[in-house]
Amino acid sequence: MGGNFVQETLHQVKKMFSWTFLKNLMLNPAQLPFVACLILVAELILNILVVERVPYTEIDWKAYMQECEGFLNGTLDYSKLRGDTGPLVYPAGFVYIYSMLYYITNQGENKQVQPQIDAKNQQVKGKSKLKKSVKINPSQKEEEILSKEQEDFLRSFESSIAKQSGKGVKKSSKAPKPVEVEPSFYSINYDIVSQLFILPMFIVNFIGVVCARSLHYQFYSWYFHSLPYLLWSNNYSTMVRFFILALIEMCWNTYPSTSFTSALLHVCHVAVLFGVYKKISSELRMASKVE
C-alpha cells in the first residue's frame, strides 16, 4: 500500500512538470485561482528579496525630500521650491504624497521604509491585475505581474504610489491603467460606450511612448501593463506575442542601454503598432463590405 502511494505521488509530480499540464495552467481560465495563488506567493517572496537584498538606488529621492521640505517650511511659490537636481516640476499631488513620506521616513533619512510601502502596494496592485487581466486573456497574467523592471522599482526613487494616484502626482506616469471590461461596468449613462474603448486609449498612450524624446528606465511603468492587451489585439501567434514581450522586457532590463537594445526596442514597438494597425484595418474593411 505504501509503495502504491509513493508511485502515485511520483506520477502526480511528474504530471505537474509535463508540457500539457503547464500549458493548461497558463491558458485555461479554470486554473486561474490556483495560478493566481502561486503568482502572489512568488511575488511576495520576490518583493521581500528585493527589499532585503538589492542595494538601494539613489536617483532623485534626496532632491524630492528637499523640495517637500521647502513646502513644509511654508514656501508655496513653485519657483522657490528646489532640490539638488533643480526646481520642483511635479504637481501638487506629488508634493502632498511625498510630504507624507517625508514624515514617515524620518525626514527622508530612513530609506528602508519606502521600499516596504512599495512592496505592499505591489502586492495589492498584483491582486487587482490578476482579477482584471484574466477577463482580457488568461495567458497575459504572468507577464502582467512578474515584470522584472517593475520589481526593480521597489528599490528606486519611483514610489508606486505616484504611479497609481492620478495626474496630480506625476503627469504621464498616469497613462491608462488596466480597467474592468466586463458588462457590469456599464450603467444607464455608459451603455453608449463600447467595451473596446480601452484599445484607442492604450494605442494613443503607446504612440506617445514610441515617439517620446527620451525614455528613462522608470518610464516602463507608463505602458508595460498595456502591452499584453495590445499584442492580443493583433493577429500574431501566441509564441510571437510572448517573444515580443520577452524582447521588450530584455531591452528595459539592459543597463546601460546599448545601440542594439535601443534599436531592438524600436523594432518591437513598431511591430506592436503594425500588428494592431493591420488587424484594425482588416476589421474596418470587413465592416464596410457588410454595410
Summary of the structure (lengths in Angstrom):
residues: 291
radius of gyration: 22.2
end to end distance: 69.2
largest distance: 80.0
contacts: 801
relative contact order: 0.09
helix: 70%
strand: 1%
